[in-house]
Amino acid sequence: MSVIETEQLELRLGSGEKLDDILSSMNQVAEGVSTAGAVIALAQKYNVKMPVLTAVARIIDNELTPKKADS
């Protein structure tokens, strides 16, 4: 995925669009979407704090909105 496509994904998520809707309209899978959860699991296993990635993973999993993550 190109930088432009990744930025478009980020902007669309930030505007409140659902990840599933964004992904269904894209030709490629955005970097990090499928790996964020695995990275968080490893961070928890090794007791590494990753607050930004944790927020991103929660947004991807529809547990948190970008607006709430920013406040």
N, C-alpha and C positions, 0 to 999 in steps of 0.2 A: 504494500500500500504506500502510496506517495505521501509526502508531507502535506500536500494540499488536501488529500482525501482524509487524512488523520485530523487536520484542523477543521474540516467540515463536520466530521463526526463530533468533535469537541464542541463546536459552536451549536450544533443541533441538539446535543445533550443539554448544553447550558441554557438553551431556549425552552427546555421542558419537553422536547419530543422524546418519546419512548425509544429505548434502545432497539427493541425488536422491529419497530417501524423503520428506524434508520438502517439497520442491517439488511432488512428485506429489500431496501431500495438501492443497496450498494452491490457492486460486482465483486468486491473483494472483502475479506474479513479484516477488520481494523486490528492493528497491532495491539496486543495487550488484552483484548477482550476475553480471549480464551485462557489467558495465563494469569490474570490478576488474582484469581482465587487461589491458585497453586502457590504463588509467591507469598500471599498472606498466610497460608497454612505453614509454609517453611519459616516465615518470620515468627509466627507464634511458637512453632516447635523449638526454635533457637532463641526465643525471648528477645527478638529484635523489634523495636518499635518503628512502625512505618505509617504514621498518621495520614499522610497524603494518599499513599496507595490504598490504605484501608478505606478511606473515603471514596476513592475511585471504584474500588471493588464493590462497595455498598451501593453506589450509584448504578453500576452495571447490573447488580442483582435486584434492582428496584427496591432497595431497603432505605434509600436516602435520595433526596432530590438535590440537584446541584445548588439550588438556592439555599437549602438548609446546610449543605456542606460548607458553603462560603461564609456562613454567619457564626 
